Structure formats: structure tokens, C-alpha cells
Amino acid sequence: MKAPPMGPVMSWTGCYLSGGGGYGMWNQDVTSLNNNVRTDNDVTNGGRGWFGTVGGGCDLQVSGSWVVGIFADYDFTDIDGDASVPLSGSSYAGNEKVRSAWSVGGRIGYLITPSVLTYFSGGFTEARFNSWNLTPTTVTTPPDFTI
């Protein structure tokens, strides 16, 4: 009697490419401080828009249940929004735009089952914003000094 044929052996070793797109958003809270004392009300700025992403990485299954890997990705965007900055009684407004973002990193994981990988990842990421174009929205009048 012959033994039944073995099914395919699962392996996490290999490389991959990825791509995608969607809608992105950011919020940022602005607090004006002077010598660590709040000088104005907090303001929340933000942006919205589309993005696309491309990436890739490689994983290596080692020692049975352990997997190590590296990855990188790049995002190109059209996410823009309005900005407002309070500065000691004056307010400045303008716009800002996220041009791109990228990240690189590594991961280490453990296979709970042959098809379920749990992992920790870490790395570095950077986002590039266009410069702010701020213009005053309120102008304070200096006090009248008479000599």
C-alpha cells in the first residue's frame, strides 16, 4: 500500500510587489506657546485627497516557525488642505499639500499556524509637504504712543 500523496508544504519565504490607492486625510493640532505658556486657542488644520502607493519586500522563513523580512513603499499624493496658525493676537491662514511619503523597515514574526503569521515591524518613514503659503487674516494695530 502506498502512502497518500503529501499536500504542498506552506512557506513564507519569497518576495512580493504591491500597489494600491485610495483616499487619505490628516489632521494636525496647532498650539501657540510663549515660554511654555499657551498664548492662543488651539486650532485644528487638515487635508483631504487621493493617494497611490507602490511597494515591495521579501520574507524568509527560518527555523520552522520564525519569519524575518524587509519592506519598502512609496506614496504619491494629491492631499491638500487649509492651514491656520494663531500667533499672539494675529492669525495667519494658507494652504499646504502632502507631495509624497515613503517608508522602509523590517519585521520579525512567528507562525501560530502554517497560515497565520503574527509579527512586529519597525522602520523609518518620511512625508514631504509643500511649503506653507501663509498670509495674515487679522492685523493688530500697535498702540498709539504720544510723546
Order of alpha helices (4+ residues) and beta strands (2+ residues): beta-beta-beta-beta-beta-beta-beta-beta
